[in-house]
Amino acid sequence: MKVTSIVKSYVAAAVLLFSTQTAFAQGGLQTDQNLLGQLNTITTAVPFLTITPDARAAGMGDIGVATTPDVNGLHWNPGKMAFIEKDAGISLGAAPWLKRLVPDIWFYYLSGYAKVGDKKRGTVAGSLRYFSLGNIQFTDEFGNPQGSDEPKEFSLDLSYSLQLSKQFSLGIATRYINSRLVSQRATSANIQPGQAVAGDIGAYYKDEMKISDRDWNYAIGMSITNMGSKITYTNDANRDFIPTNLRIGTYWETEIDEHNKIGFGLDFNKLMVPTPQPVYLQGGNGQDSVFSDGSRQIVGWETSDAPPISGMFSSFGDAPGGLKEELKEFITNIGMEYWYDESFAIRAGYFNEAETKGGRKYLTLGAGIHYNVFGLDISYLMPLKTQHPLQNTVRFTLLFDMDAFTKQNAAPANR
């Protein structure tokens, strides 16, 4: 087997396994009579970058671009970090991933931030995302054992955000990505870790509004994440797109009374990656084979080899099924959060993806307990399809408020 085919097999397996954007076989002859009804999932390399890292957002249907800023906000929108209230904080999240299929895949996320500047209008944040794929047994094309390995992927992020006014902020982030799916111990092929550099940009606007004699705090957020180079696992010129993503959303929050408040959010997400194009059956003359009714048989789907920037812009108008298919590439996220006395939270949400674009549809539940210094969030995912790979996914996030810790330690000295 050639090196290129080996790598593409591993990459394809990783994409299907880790992103859960699985392609289910379609029965019958596929033609261009109804491209809108064809399964045409957009897949990328390093899909672990799109996994929701924190239990708070996961409990609210994976919304986060406009929610109130917290220590994990860098993943969603670097721009909103400028409005975080505390001076510094750290969090650690963990989740067993696709536990229904594989018992030893784990996802970890470490993040932190600190307010900077004389008026603390700026915020510096950073994070480490680590994905352990467990132990995998490798074989060659004939099924002969080729050893085992423990593939790993990670990314390192650093961001800076700044309040440009009392209502508006901007933020940028840079990211280093390393994906080691296969080592030389597991294969004799010339395979190397995939590496890429990417960046994020985010904007955040917040204000107040009175509706029916009730005061509402609302926010609007937008971010483009993972803008960067393609990635490859060999010296081959063919490279794969990373999951560049556009996210737009809003979040509304109001106080019911002095102890209770509730918030609602809505996000829209779209991968800014070219949509696969149909490959048609060709006749003996090298031209597409056309049936008597004028239709052409689809024998496969081809991924674009466009440069990253070109691919980002073309992704808004390249769906074979036209505008209707383009709209299906937007994922809808809805979530809510209830707080009692800033100490106990209950969350719920809904994640919806079109059937022809992956078909992920699930409900989420979450809860949080926050003390003066420590906090713990937990979320639970419930797919609407039975036997789903994400079934019973649980996330945990431990939060540590450095600002409260500093004040607590300083209190005895001031007495």
C-alpha positions as CSV (number, residue, x, y, z in Angstrom):
1,M,0.0,0.0,0.0
2,K,1.3,3.5,-0.9
3,V,2.2,6.0,1.8
4,T,-0.5,8.4,0.6
5,S,-3.2,5.8,0.8
6,I,-2.1,4.7,4.2
7,V,-2.3,8.2,5.6
8,K,-5.6,9.0,3.9
9,S,-7.0,5.8,5.4
10,Y,-5.9,6.8,8.9
11,V,-7.1,10.4,8.4
12,A,-10.5,9.2,7.1
13,A,-10.9,6.9,10.0
14,A,-9.9,9.6,12.5
15,V,-12.4,12.1,11.0
16,L,-15.3,9.6,11.0
17,L,-14.5,8.4,14.5
18,F,-13.7,11.6,16.3
19,S,-16.1,14.1,14.8
20,T,-19.0,11.7,14.8
21,Q,-20.0,13.4,11.5
22,T,-20.5,9.8,10.2
23,A,-21.6,9.1,6.6
24,F,-24.3,6.4,6.5
25,A,-24.6,4.4,3.3
26,Q,-27.4,5.4,1.0
27,G,-29.3,2.7,-0.8
28,G,-30.1,2.8,-4.5
29,L,-28.6,4.6,-7.4
30,Q,-27.3,8.1,-6.7
31,T,-27.8,10.6,-9.5
32,D,-27.8,14.4,-9.8
33,Q,-31.6,14.4,-10.1
34,N,-31.8,15.4,-6.5
35,L,-28.5,16.7,-5.2
36,L,-30.2,18.3,-2.2
37,G,-31.2,14.9,-0.9
38,Q,-27.8,13.3,-1.2
39,L,-25.7,12.8,1.9
40,N,-22.8,15.2,1.5
41,T,-21.0,15.7,4.9
42,I,-18.1,18.1,5.1
43,T,-15.2,16.5,6.9
44,T,-11.8,18.0,7.9
45,A,-8.6,16.9,9.5
46,V,-8.1,17.5,13.3
47,P,-11.8,17.6,14.1
48,F,-10.9,17.5,17.8
49,L,-10.6,21.3,17.5
50,T,-14.4,21.5,17.3
51,I,-15.2,19.4,20.4
52,T,-17.0,21.5,23.1
53,P,-14.3,21.8,25.8
54,D,-16.4,22.9,28.8
55,A,-19.3,21.5,30.6
56,R,-21.2,24.8,30.9
57,A,-21.5,25.3,27.2
58,A,-22.0,21.6,26.6
59,G,-25.0,21.7,29.0
60,M,-26.5,24.5,26.9
61,G,-26.5,22.8,23.5
62,D,-23.0,23.9,22.7
63,I,-23.7,27.6,22.6
64,G,-20.9,30.0,23.6
65,V,-20.1,32.9,21.2
66,A,-22.3,35.4,23.1
67,T,-22.8,33.9,26.5
68,T,-21.5,35.8,29.6
69,P,-17.7,35.5,29.6
70,D,-16.0,32.8,31.6
71,V,-12.6,31.2,31.8
72,N,-13.4,28.9,28.9
73,G,-14.5,31.7,26.6
74,L,-11.4,31.6,24.4
75,H,-12.7,28.5,22.6
76,W,-15.9,30.3,21.6
77,N,-15.0,33.9,21.0
78,P,-11.7,35.5,22.1
79,G,-13.4,38.9,21.8
80,K,-15.7,38.4,24.8
81,M,-12.8,37.7,27.2
82,A,-12.2,41.4,27.6
83,F,-15.5,41.7,29.5
84,I,-14.9,38.9,32.0
85,E,-15.5,40.2,35.5
86,K,-12.9,38.4,37.6
87,D,-9.2,39.4,37.4
88,A,-7.9,35.8,36.8
89,G,-9.0,32.2,36.7
90,I,-8.1,28.7,35.7
91,S,-10.2,25.7,34.6
92,L,-9.6,22.0,33.8
93,G,-12.1,20.0,31.8
94,A,-12.2,16.3,31.0
95,A,-14.5,14.0,29.1
96,P,-14.5,10.3,28.0
97,W,-15.2,10.6,24.2
98,L,-17.2,8.2,22.2
99,K,-17.3,5.8,25.2
100,R,-20.0,3.7,23.6
101,L,-17.5,2.7,20.8
102,V,-14.1,2.9,22.4
103,P,-13.4,2.7,26.1
104,D,-10.1,4.6,26.3
105,I,-10.5,7.9,24.3
106,W,-10.2,11.0,26.5
107,F,-10.4,14.7,25.9
108,Y,-8.8,17.3,28.2
109,Y,-8.9,21.0,28.2
110,L,-6.9,23.4,30.4
111,S,-7.5,27.1,30.2
112,G,-6.7,30.3,32.1
113,Y,-6.8,34.1,31.8
114,A,-5.7,37.3,33.5
115,K,-6.9,40.9,33.1
116,V,-4.1,43.3,32.1
117,G,-3.5,47.0,31.7
118,D,-4.0,50.0,34.1
119,K,-7.8,50.0,33.8
120,K,-7.9,46.2,33.1
121,R,-9.5,46.8,29.8
122,G,-7.5,44.0,28.2
123,T,-7.4,40.2,28.9
124,V,-4.7,37.7,28.1
125,A,-5.9,34.1,27.9
126,G,-4.4,30.7,27.0
127,S,-5.4,27.1,26.7
128,L,-4.1,23.6,26.1
129,R,-6.4,21.1,24.3
130,Y,-5.3,17.4,24.5
131,F,-6.9,14.4,22.8
132,S,-5.8,10.9,23.6
133,L,-7.1,8.4,21.1
134,G,-6.3,5.3,23.3
135,N,-4.4,2.2,22.2
136,I,-4.9,1.3,18.5
137,Q,-3.8,-2.0,16.8
138,F,-2.5,-1.4,13.3
139,T,-2.5,-3.9,10.4
140,D,-1.4,-3.7,6.8
141,E,-3.7,-4.2,3.7
142,F,-3.5,-7.9,4.2
143,G,-4.5,-7.9,7.9
144,N,-1.0,-8.7,9.2
145,P,-0.3,-7.0,12.6
146,Q,1.9,-3.9,12.4
147,G,2.2,-3.2,16.1
148,S,0.2,-0.8,18.3
149,D,0.4,2.8,19.2
150,E,-1.4,5.5,21.2
151,P,-2.2,8.4,18.8
152,K,-2.4,11.9,20.4
153,E,-3.4,15.3,19.2
154,F,-3.0,18.7,21.0
155,S,-3.3,22.4,20.4
156,L,-1.8,25.4,22.3
157,D,-3.7,28.7,22.2
158,L,-2.8,32.3,23.2
159,S,-5.2,35.2,22.9
160,Y,-5.6,38.9,23.6
161,S,-8.8,40.9,23.8
162,L,-9.5,44.6,24.4
163,Q,-12.5,46.6,25.4
164,L,-12.8,49.3,22.8
165,S,-15.9,50.9,24.6
166,K,-18.2,50.1,27.4
167,Q,-20.2,47.9,25.1
168,F,-17.8,46.5,22.4
169,S,-14.6,44.4,22.4
170,L,-12.4,42.6,19.9
171,G,-10.1,39.7,20.4
172,I,-7.5,37.7,18.4
173,A,-5.9,34.3,19.1
174,T,-3.1,32.2,17.7
175,R,-3.0,28.4,17.8
176,Y,-0.4,25.7,17.2
177,I,-1.8,22.3,16.2
178,N,0.0,18.9,16.4
179,S,-1.7,15.7,15.3
180,R,0.3,12.4,15.7
181,L,-2.1,9.7,14.4
182,V,0.6,7.2,13.5
183,S,4.2,6.7,14.6
184,Q,7.1,4.9,12.9
185,R,6.7,2.1,15.4
186,A,3.3,1.2,14.0
187,T,4.2,1.4,10.3
188,S,7.2,1.4,8.0
189,A,5.7,4.2,5.9
190,N,7.1,7.7,5.9
191,I,4.5,9.2,8.2
192,Q,5.1,12.2,10.3
193,P,3.0,14.2,12.8
194,G,0.6,16.7,11.1
195,Q,1.3,20.3,12.2
196,A,-0.5,23.5,11.4
197,V,-0.8,27.1,12.7
198,A,-4.1,28.9,12.9
199,G,-5.7,32.0,14.3
200,D,-9.1,33.2,15.6
201,I,-10.8,36.6,15.5
202,G,-13.8,37.5,17.6
203,A,-16.1,40.5,18.3
204,Y,-18.5,41.0,21.2
205,Y,-21.2,43.6,21.9
206,K,-23.3,43.9,25.0
207,D,-25.9,46.3,26.3
208,E,-29.2,46.6,28.2
209,M,-32.8,46.8,27.2
210,K,-36.1,47.0,28.9
211,I,-38.9,44.7,27.6
212,S,-42.3,44.7,29.3
213,D,-41.0,46.5,32.4
214,R,-38.2,43.9,32.8
215,D,-34.5,44.7,32.4
216,W,-32.6,42.4,30.1
217,N,-28.8,42.2,29.5
218,Y,-28.1,41.0,26.0
219,A,-25.0,40.3,24.0
220,I,-24.2,39.6,20.3
221,G,-21.1,37.7,19.4
222,M,-19.3,36.6,16.2
223,S,-16.1,34.6,15.7
224,I,-14.1,32.9,13.0
225,T,-11.9,30.2,14.4
226,N,-9.1,28.0,13.1
227,M,-8.2,30.2,10.1
228,G,-4.8,28.7,9.0
229,S,-2.7,26.4,7.0
230,K,-3.7,23.0,5.8
231,I,-2.3,19.9,7.4
232,T,-0.5,16.8,6.1
233,Y,0.9,13.6,7.6
234,T,3.5,12.9,4.8
235,N,5.6,14.9,2.4
236,D,2.8,14.6,-0.1
237,A,1.7,17.8,-1.7
238,N,-2.0,16.9,-0.9
239,R,-3.1,18.6,2.3
240,D,-6.3,18.5,4.2
241,F,-8.4,21.5,5.5
242,I,-8.6,22.2,9.2
243,P,-12.0,23.0,10.7
244,T,-12.3,26.8,10.0
245,N,-15.6,27.8,11.6
246,L,-17.9,30.8,11.6
247,R,-20.0,31.2,14.7
248,I,-22.7,33.9,15.2
249,G,-25.0,34.2,18.2
250,T,-26.9,36.1,20.8
251,Y,-27.6,35.7,24.6
252,W,-30.2,37.4,26.7
253,E,-30.3,37.3,30.5
254,T,-32.6,38.8,33.1
255,E,-33.0,38.8,36.9
256,I,-36.2,37.3,38.2
257,D,-35.5,38.6,41.7
258,E,-32.5,39.3,43.8
259,H,-31.7,35.6,44.1
260,N,-32.8,34.2,40.7
261,K,-31.8,34.9,37.1
262,I,-32.2,33.2,33.8
263,G,-30.7,33.4,30.3
264,F,-31.4,32.2,26.8
265,G,-29.0,31.8,23.9
266,L,-29.0,31.0,20.2
267,D,-25.9,30.2,18.0
268,F,-25.4,29.4,14.3
269,N,-22.3,27.6,13.1
270,K,-20.9,26.9,9.7
271,L,-17.7,25.2,8.6
272,M,-15.9,27.5,6.2
273,V,-14.5,24.6,4.3
274,P,-15.4,23.7,0.7
275,T,-18.3,21.3,0.2
276,P,-17.4,18.0,-1.5
277,Q,-18.4,18.0,-5.2
278,P,-20.0,15.0,-7.0
279,V,-17.9,12.7,-9.2
280,Y,-19.9,11.3,-12.1
281,L,-19.7,8.0,-14.0
282,Q,-17.8,8.5,-17.2
283,G,-18.4,6.7,-20.5
284,G,-15.9,5.3,-22.9
285,N,-15.3,8.7,-24.5
286,G,-14.1,10.2,-21.2
287,Q,-17.3,12.3,-20.9
288,D,-19.9,12.0,-18.2
289,S,-22.3,9.1,-18.8
290,V,-25.8,10.5,-19.2
291,F,-29.0,8.4,-18.8
292,S,-32.0,8.7,-21.0
293,D,-33.7,11.0,-18.6
294,G,-30.7,13.4,-18.7
295,S,-29.4,12.5,-15.2
296,R,-25.9,11.4,-14.4
297,Q,-24.8,8.8,-11.9
298,I,-22.8,9.9,-8.9
299,V,-19.9,7.5,-8.1
300,G,-18.2,9.5,-5.4
301,W,-17.4,12.9,-3.9
302,E,-14.3,14.9,-4.4
303,T,-12.8,17.3,-1.9
304,S,-11.5,20.7,-3.1
305,D,-7.7,21.3,-3.3
306,A,-8.2,25.1,-3.1
307,P,-5.9,27.2,-0.8
308,P,-7.2,27.9,2.7
309,I,-8.3,31.5,2.2
310,S,-9.9,30.7,-1.2
311,G,-11.7,27.8,0.4
312,M,-13.1,29.9,3.2
313,F,-14.8,32.3,0.8
314,S,-15.9,29.7,-1.7
315,S,-17.6,27.7,1.1
316,F,-20.5,30.1,1.0
317,G,-21.5,29.3,-2.6
318,D,-20.2,25.9,-3.6
319,A,-22.8,23.5,-2.4
320,P,-23.9,21.2,-5.3
321,G,-27.6,21.6,-4.2
322,G,-27.5,25.4,-4.4
323,L,-28.8,27.8,-1.7
324,K,-31.0,25.2,0.0
325,E,-28.0,23.0,0.6
326,E,-25.8,25.9,1.7
327,L,-28.4,26.7,4.4
328,K,-28.4,23.1,5.6
329,E,-24.7,23.6,6.4
330,F,-25.6,25.9,9.3
331,I,-25.8,24.1,12.6
332,T,-28.4,25.5,15.1
333,N,-27.7,25.6,18.8
334,I,-30.2,26.7,21.5
335,G,-29.6,26.8,25.2
336,M,-30.8,28.2,28.5
337,E,-29.2,28.7,31.9
338,Y,-30.8,29.3,35.3
339,W,-28.9,30.6,38.3
340,Y,-29.8,30.6,42.0
341,D,-27.9,33.1,44.2
342,E,-24.9,32.8,41.8
343,S,-24.1,29.5,43.4
344,F,-26.2,26.8,41.7
345,A,-27.0,26.5,38.0
346,I,-29.3,24.3,35.9
347,R,-28.8,24.2,32.1
348,A,-30.5,22.7,29.0
349,G,-30.0,22.9,25.3
350,Y,-30.6,21.5,21.8
351,F,-28.1,20.8,19.0
352,N,-29.4,20.4,15.4
353,E,-27.5,19.5,12.3
354,A,-29.2,18.7,8.9
355,E,-29.5,15.0,8.1
356,T,-27.5,15.3,4.9
357,K,-24.7,17.1,6.7
358,G,-24.1,14.6,9.5
359,G,-27.4,14.4,11.2
360,R,-26.3,15.1,14.8
361,K,-29.3,16.0,16.8
362,Y,-29.3,15.8,20.6
363,L,-30.5,17.3,23.8
364,T,-28.2,18.4,26.6
365,L,-28.6,18.9,30.3
366,G,-26.1,20.5,32.8
367,A,-25.6,21.7,36.3
368,G,-23.1,23.8,38.2
369,I,-22.1,24.4,41.8
370,H,-19.9,27.5,42.4
371,Y,-18.3,28.4,45.7
372,N,-16.2,31.4,46.5
373,V,-13.0,29.9,45.1
374,F,-13.9,26.6,43.4
375,G,-16.6,25.6,41.0
376,L,-17.7,22.4,39.3
377,D,-19.8,22.1,36.1
378,I,-21.2,18.9,34.7
379,S,-23.1,18.1,31.5
380,Y,-24.9,15.2,29.9
381,L,-25.7,14.6,26.2
382,M,-28.8,12.7,25.0
383,P,-28.8,11.9,21.2
384,L,-32.3,11.7,19.6
385,K,-31.1,8.7,17.6
386,T,-30.7,5.3,19.3
387,Q,-27.3,3.6,19.3
388,H,-25.6,6.9,18.7
389,P,-21.8,7.1,19.2
390,L,-22.2,10.2,21.5
391,Q,-24.8,8.5,23.7
392,N,-24.2,9.1,27.5
393,T,-21.4,11.6,26.9
394,V,-20.6,13.3,30.2
395,R,-18.2,16.3,30.6
396,F,-16.7,17.7,33.8
397,T,-15.1,21.1,34.3
398,L,-13.4,22.3,37.5
399,L,-13.1,26.0,37.9
400,F,-10.6,27.9,40.1
401,D,-11.2,31.6,40.8
402,M,-7.7,33.1,41.3
403,D,-9.2,36.5,42.2
404,A,-11.3,35.1,45.0
405,F,-8.4,33.0,46.2
406,T,-6.2,36.1,46.5
407,K,-8.8,38.1,48.4
408,Q,-9.5,35.2,50.7
409,N,-5.8,34.8,51.6
410,A,-5.4,38.5,52.1
411,A,-8.4,38.8,54.4
412,P,-6.6,37.4,57.6
413,A,-3.7,39.8,57.1
414,N,-6.0,42.8,57.1
415,R,-7.7,42.0,60.4
